[in-house]
Amino acid sequence: MATSSDPDRTAIVSGDVRLTTQQLSDLADGGAGIIARSGASHVAYVGLGGAMLPLLMFASARAGVPFTPINYRLSAEGITTLIARLPDPLVVVDSRYLDGLDALAGATRVIVSDDFLVQAREAEPAAEFADPDSVGIVLFTSGTTSQPKAVELTHNNLTSYVTGTVEFGSAEPIDAALICVPPYHIAGVSAALSNLYAGRKMVYLPVFDPEQWVALVDAEHVTSATVVPTMLDRIVTVLQQGGHRLSSLRNLAYGGSKVPLPLVRNALELLPHVGFVNAYGLTETSSTIAVLTPDDHREAQGAADPAVVRRLASVGQPVPSIEVQIRDDSGAVLPAGQTGELFVRGEQVSGRYTGIGSVLDAEGWFPTKDIATLDAGGYLFIGGRSDDTIIRGGENIAPAELEEVLVEHPHVRDVVVVGVEDPQWGQAIVAVVVPALGADPDPEELREYVRKSLRGSRTPDRVVFRDELPTNATGKVLRRDIVEELRAAPAEQ
Amino acid sequence: MIKNGTRLASQVCDTQVIVVRSADSLDDLRCGGAPMVELNAERSGELDPSFADGSVMGKRYVDETGAEVLVTKAGAGTLAVGQAVLSLKEAKPLPASD
């Protein structure tokens, strides 16, 4: 569609590589030929974000085999372990990650990315139209709480997401999206699909750097971008040093994990001409299922009504093609204002894992394992993962509740709250705080600050300080690592 | 019932669609007055002037039962189920989030 509509439009800018929609399509046909003739049942990619990602996505689809981008940041052992879970794959790998993958050689077909690109230009093309119910993309979850699961997304899941949230060809000719989300994350996959469908030029920044990000916005006249919380934090730091206006930028989306509210307010103030978008979704839901729009942000920022102000901390309203329910432990659907587990339903929702099968219930609802509340206006608030719930003295405590209070303290830059084993309470509440620059917060004062807002039982039993929090590439805090570290040093206060 | 993701072509104009949300009604999907067929099927007939308002590239069309098709190639014919013309689905524009 994108090809027949505007074949000569620049679709991809990735370093020195610039491809029109027609060139991308031709390369995908050639790539499909390589894949089909290899006889592989699956394609895996170990490499950076950039032109290779959309190229391999479309080439795999046209060869009728599923595609899996793998986290190139993992150890060679971690990468080979994941690849071993894929059936008879062709592995395309950036030359820089080839070292250490020797274990694959012999047993598996391996081709270096640059060679694939060269061969795709010459190869006899193939272009099959995949069965819509077949699996198009398999993504490994980040595995921050357990072993990575292989999420299966069908062509129908992915196209439902795109056609349900993006209008074909709706981008202006000058529009450009800056993509710096990891290629192995659902946001990387959905960015390639929805920007191509919208007719928006995709500019790749394969390795995130805030200075380069700001420079690319100006150089390529970038009009929209998506960042994860840690990126937003570093971009805001660069902007605060002055000299950058990002005058072409109209839309800045953030998501991937929870963004501290003070950071959102800072960004809104620094970039008054930019429309902010908070996008919430899961791998299992083929990306975004709820959106807090630019208008929502500005309304919340200027509102007198506390209920509207509060919406700045929400993930907005569900997209039109998604239904949501909040359920209690017994499965009963809860009314607005009450907190429970979020269930979602829609064509874009997969809920299917390799080796596990579908976890959808009989009516097609997917349990997200996220704690959530809907307000009276239908705005969705996410209160963290149900797995992260702390049970202290028999009382269920969502860490997010304490984190939202603590992060507003002027001496706190970032915070995560976890439960650690405790002989008296079962679990004790520990707040791990990254102090604001130059601040030396007093643990007792921070505990008192929480006690004033929440009940006494929700006050941290201990407050400890760190220079930074361990996060993965999408900004997700690695709570399990923190708990293990605290367990190893229980005497520390 | 026709499957989601099925691609169909008009017999009497350039229109091509992909089925986004299927329903029984799509068994009688027509374009330009003639039944739509598989992409490679033989084509015959002529455009009915009373179904010649055209289809628009990239737009979604729906019927009253919720069936939905996406136009992947524009043409001169009007999309209909039987005699009932499909309506253009007005999508609420969402901000770019990818």
Interface residues (C-beta under 8 A of the other chain):
Chain A: M1 S4 S5 F129 D131 P132 D133 H155 N156 T159 S160 T163 T165 V166 E167 F168 G169 S170 A177 A187 S190 A191 L193 S194 N195 A198 R200 S224 T226 N251 A253 G255 G275 V277 A279 S287 T288 V291 T293 P294 V319 P320 E347
Chain B: K3 N4 G5 T6 R7 V20 R21 M57 G58 K59 R60 L70 T72 K73 A91 K92 P93 L94 P95 A96 S97 D98
